[in-house]
Amino acid sequence: MTEINLPSWKAFKAEIGQAMFGSRSTMGELMFRGQAIAGWPMQASFDRAWVKADKPARDLAAEYVRYLEFFRLLNARQGRDLSLLSSSELSALAQHYGMPTRLLDWSLSPYMAAFFAFYYRYMTFPQHPDRHVAIWAVDVAGFQTALGHCFDVVVTDASKNPRLSSQVGKFTYARSDQHDLGYELERAELDFPSLFWKIVLPAGEAEVALQDLILMGISPSDIYPDFQGVADYVRLRMRFEGLGV
């Protein structure tokens, strides 16, 4: 893994368009993920819950399939036939409505990933002792070659999901019992060098970064074009103006 420590949001903007990723372009060849806490592992919501509950790792994949089929069955009982959806497509649908899944969200845009890192840090974890956020970048083709045996790159029909379209989104889906993608990427780097990067930025740059990203057209109401997104944007503006909301 290549870890890049940058001192500021301004430095990130200056470096992201340079040869940070070699000859790779930032649109299409790479996908990006923002994390509010730089030191967190890359674990999907279902996997985090499983590990926190101290469940046996060998049962993780099978148990997730059981819950996912329960989601499919309950929908069938209410007249929604999801039988033609693959496990990854079904997971994307379930995650969209709040079910913990084995999917991790990614974007083709480094700025979208930066928004998620800074937004959730600023609004949810302002006092966390880890004083940095992280933006991960992964070579898509290299990822599929190195980890295709246990992780899928999932692309769903964005025309049916306005949120996903706004986020230029992709997912990675864990099919095996492996639950820490960062760990697996580090192991894969031994055979596939220059597979992924971790860009670390000070969390204190959140307000500067978010104000800038809003001017770029990346705000909660742009990403989530519904009532929730508008409410979240108003709440963010309140926080900018000193209200502890």
N, C-alpha and C positions, 0 to 999 in steps of 0.2 A: 504494500500500500504506500502511496505517496501522500504524506501529510503536508499540507501547505498552511502555515500560520500567517495570517494577515492582520495588520494592526487596526484596520478601519474599514468601514463600508466603502469609502472612496477608493481605497486600495483594491477592494474586491472588484469594483466596476472597472478599474484600470487594467486589472490582470485577467479578467474573465475573457476579454476579447483577444488576448495575446496567445502565445504558444504554450499555455498552461497544460493543455492536453495533447501536446505533440501536433500531429497533422490532422487530428480529428476535428470536425466541426462541432459546434455546440447544439445543432439542431438535427436530430435523427440518429447520429452515430452514438450519442451519449444520452443517458437519462440521469436525472438529478433528484435528490431527496433532501429535504431540510429537516433538521432535528433541533428542537428547542434546547436540549441539553447535550453538549458535545460528547460527554462521556457515556451516554446511554448506548446499550447494544442495539442492533437493528433487529428488533423482534416485532412480529405482528401482534395485534391485540389479543387474539386467542392464545398465542404462544406465551405472551407475557402472563396472562391469567393462569395458564397451565403451570408455568415455572414457579410463579408466586405461590400456588397451591401445593407445590412440592410433589407433583404427580410424576410417575415414572416416564422418562423420555421415550421409551420404546412404544408406548401406547398413544402418543400424541397424535400421529397422523390418522390412525384408525378411529380414535375418539372424535376427532374433528369431522371426519366423514359422517359419523353417526349424527352429530348435531346438524350438519348441513342437510342430511337427508330428512331430518325432523323438520327443518325449515321448508324443504320441498313438499313434504307430506301435508303440513298445515296449510300451505297455499293451495294444494290440490283440493283439500276439504272445503275451501272457500271458493272453488271454481276457477282457480288460476293454474293452468297446466304448464309446469316448468320442466317437463320431462325431456325436452329437446336441448336444454341448456347443459353445457359441460360443467364439471365441478368448478373450474375457474370462473366461468361466466355466472354460475349460480352464486359463487362467493362474492363476486363484484356487486351483484344485486343485493345480497344480504348485507354487505358492508355499507352500501348506500343508505340503507334504512336502519343502521345502528347495531347490527349483530356483530359481535367479535368474530373476526375471520383470520385466516392465515395469509391474507394479502398485505403487502406493503405498498403504499402509494408512492409513485414517482411522477416526474414531469419531464417533458422534453426541454423545458425552459429553466435555466439556472436562476433566473429572477423569480419565477414562481416558487421554486424550492426555497429561495432566500426568504420570500414572504412568509411561508409556513414556519420556517425556523424562527424568525423574529416575531411574528405575530403571536404564536403560542407561548414564546418566552415572555413577551411583554404583557400578555393578558392573563396567563395562567401560572407561570413560574417566575415571577419577578424577583423573588428572594432566594432562589435556589443557589446553594453554595458553589456549584460549578459555574464559573463566570463566563462561559463561552457557549456559542451555538456552533452547529456544524452543518455543512452542505456537502453531501456525498455526490460523487460523479462516477458513473460506471459505463464502461464500454459495452454497448448492447450486444454486438456480435461476439465479443470475447466472453461476456457473461454466459451466453447461450452455449458456447463451446465448452467452457470450463465447468459450469454448474447445471447444465441442461438435464442431467440425470436426477437432480433433486429439486430444482426450482424452474418454474416456467416464467417467461415474460408474457404477460397477459395484455392484450389489446381488445377492448370491448367496443361496441357500436356507440360512438360518442353522440350520434344523432338522436339516440334514445335517452341520453343522460346529459342535460345541459351543464351540470356541474363538471363532469369529466371533460366536456368539450372546452369549457372555460379554463380548465387547469392544464390543458395539453397533456392529459394524464395517461399513464400506464400503471400496471401493477406487476409486482413479482409475487408468485404463488408457491408456497412450500408444499411439495407433495410427499416428502419424506419426514422422518422424525427430526431432521435438522431444524433448529429453531433460532439460531443466531446467524443471520446472513453475513454480518461483518466478519465473524470468525471463519465462516466457510470461504469468504472472499480472500481472506488473508492466507488460508491454506492453498487456495487455487493459484495465488500469485506465484507460488514456487514453480509452477509449471507454465503459467501464463502471465509473464511480467506486464506491468503497466495496464493492469485490468481496472483498477479503481483508485480514486483520489478522495481524500478527506480534507476539506477546506474549513479551517477553524477561524472564527471571528469573535471579537469581544461582544458579549451580550449587551453591554452598555451602549452599543451603536443602534439598538433596536428602534428608538424613536426617529433618529435620522434616516435610517434605512426605510422604515415604513412610510414616512412622509414622502420620500423620493419614489418609492414603489407606487404609491397612490397616484402620483403625477404620471407614472407610466401606464396607468389604467389597471393596476393590480391592487384591488381592495376587497374587503369581504363581500360587498355587494356586486362586484364584477365576477368574483369566483363563484359565489352562491347567488344566482339571480332569482331570489325568492324573498319572502318576508323575513326569513331567518338571517339571510345575508345583509339585508338593509338594517335590521336591528343590531347586528354585530358591528356594522360600520358606525352606526350612531354611538354605540357603546365605546368603540375605539376612539372616536372623536372626543367623547366625554373624558376618557383617560388622558388623552393629549392635553386637555384643558384642566387637568388636575383633580378630577373627580375620582374617588376611589371606588370604581364600579367593577 
